[in-house]
Amino acid sequence: MDFTTYIRDINDFPKPGVVFKDITPLLSDPYALQKASEALLGFTAQMQIDKVVGVDSRGFIFAPMLAAKMGAGFVPVRKRGKLPYETISAAYALEYGEAIVEIHKDAISKGERVLIHDDVLATGGTASAVCKLVEELGGQVVQCNFLIELTFLNGAEKLNGYPIEALLRY
């Protein structure tokens, strides 16, 4: 299925010079949403996954669906200060500063096999920080899975050899 027809470009969002890849047309079409979910799930065929980590906020769309289909647990990774229980955190660089993501300290047990899902792989900072959190808790990252990879931003380089899959690449 050609998913590119369900992704629209929004120029100068969230700031001038950026072309934002808007996934809401894909999400609003039931057939495209179902097929995208199936395709993302297909990236993990024959993998045993214990937990699916979804990254705040649009990673929360597909990650719980994937977890339910795999018989795995869902774990949210959120921006600093958004989780109610004790957390561990990781900082990563942004274009104009730093951001911090957090995970509950009991979300992943030692040896659990973890799929990390987010909507877009751009510069790789967020995904790299999430991989570090998973490993700090004793989990094994078996794949980083994205709806879209913006290859021209070289984010895969920051993922240091973690297996990466993306439904669309620009």
C-alpha positions in Angstrom: 0.0 0.0 0.0 1.3 3.5 -0.8 1.1 5.2 2.5 2.7 8.4 1.1 -0.6 9.5 -0.1 -1.8 9.7 3.5 1.1 11.9 4.7 0.8 15.6 4.1 3.6 18.2 4.2 3.1 21.3 6.4 5.6 23.9 5.5 7.2 26.1 8.2 5.9 24.0 11.1 6.7 24.2 14.0 9.2 26.8 12.8 10.3 28.5 9.5 12.2 26.2 7.2 10.8 22.9 8.6 8.6 20.7 6.5 6.5 18.7 9.0 5.2 15.3 8.0 1.6 15.3 9.2 0.3 11.7 9.8 -3.3 12.7 10.8 -4.7 11.9 7.3 -3.4 8.3 7.7 -4.8 8.1 11.2 -8.3 9.4 10.1 -8.7 6.8 7.4 -9.7 3.4 8.9 -8.3 1.3 6.1 -4.9 3.1 6.0 -4.7 3.0 9.8 -5.3 -0.8 9.8 -2.9 -1.4 7.0 -0.2 0.8 8.6 -0.7 -1.1 11.9 -0.3 -4.5 10.1 2.8 -3.3 8.3 4.4 -2.1 11.5 3.5 -5.4 13.1 5.1 -7.2 10.1 8.5 -5.7 11.0 8.4 -7.8 14.1 7.3 -11.1 12.7 8.9 -14.1 14.4 10.2 -11.8 17.2 9.4 -12.4 20.8 8.6 -9.0 22.4 7.8 -8.6 26.1 7.2 -4.8 26.1 6.5 -2.2 23.5 7.8 1.3 24.5 5.9 4.2 23.0 7.5 7.6 22.9 5.6 10.7 23.9 3.3 11.7 22.3 2.6 10.3 18.8 4.4 7.1 19.6 1.4 6.4 21.9 -0.8 5.9 18.8 0.6 2.7 17.4 2.6 1.3 20.3 -0.4 0.2 22.4 -2.0 -1.4 19.3 1.3 -3.2 18.5 1.6 -4.4 22.1 -2.0 -5.7 22.1 -1.4 -7.7 18.9 1.9 -9.1 20.2 0.6 -10.0 23.6 3.1 -7.7 25.1 2.9 -4.9 27.7 2.9 -1.2 26.7 5.3 1.2 28.4 5.0 5.0 27.9 8.1 7.2 27.8 7.2 10.7 28.5 8.7 14.2 28.7 10.0 15.1 32.1 7.5 15.5 34.9 4.6 13.7 33.2 4.8 10.3 34.8 3.3 9.8 38.3 5.6 7.2 39.8 9.4 7.1 40.4 11.3 7.4 37.2 14.7 7.3 35.6 15.6 9.9 33.0 17.8 10.6 30.0 18.7 13.9 28.4 19.3 14.4 24.8 20.3 17.4 22.6 17.8 19.5 20.7 18.7 22.1 18.1 18.4 24.9 20.8 19.1 23.1 24.1 18.2 19.9 25.8 15.2 17.8 26.5 14.6 15.0 29.0 12.5 11.8 28.7 11.5 9.6 31.6 10.3 6.0 32.2 8.9 4.4 35.3 11.8 2.7 37.1 9.8 -0.6 37.3 8.5 -0.5 33.7 11.0 -3.1 32.3 12.5 -6.1 34.0 16.0 -7.4 33.4 16.1 -9.5 30.3 12.9 -8.3 28.8 12.9 -8.0 25.0 11.7 -4.5 24.0 10.4 -2.9 20.8 10.7 0.9 20.8 8.1 2.7 18.6 7.8 6.4 17.7 6.1 8.1 14.8 9.2 9.7 13.3 13.0 9.1 13.4 14.5 12.5 12.7 17.8 13.4 14.3 17.8 10.3 16.5 18.3 12.0 19.9 15.0 10.9 21.4 15.2 7.3 20.2 18.8 7.1 21.4 17.8 8.4 24.9 14.9 5.9 25.0 17.3 3.0 24.1 19.6 4.0 27.0 16.6 4.1 29.4 15.5 0.6 28.4 19.1 -0.8 28.8 19.5 1.0 32.1 16.5 -1.0 33.4 18.0 -4.2 32.0 15.9 -4.6 28.9 17.2 -5.6 25.5 16.2 -3.4 22.6 15.3 -5.8 19.7 14.1 -3.1 17.3 13.4 0.6 16.9 10.3 0.8 14.8 9.0 4.1 13.1 6.2 5.1 10.9 8.5 7.6 9.1 12.3 8.0 8.9 13.7 11.3 7.7 16.9 9.8 6.3 18.5 13.2 5.3 18.8 14.0 9.1 20.9 10.9 9.7 19.2 9.9 12.9 20.0 6.2 12.4 23.6 7.0 13.1 22.8 7.9 16.7 21.1 4.5 17.2 24.5 2.7 17.1 23.5 -0.4 15.3 20.1 -1.0 16.9 17.8 -2.7 14.3 15.7 0.0 12.7 12.5 -0.4 10.6 10.4 2.4 9.1 7.2 2.2 7.1 8.2 5.3 5.0 11.5 6.9 4.3 12.0 10.4 3.1 
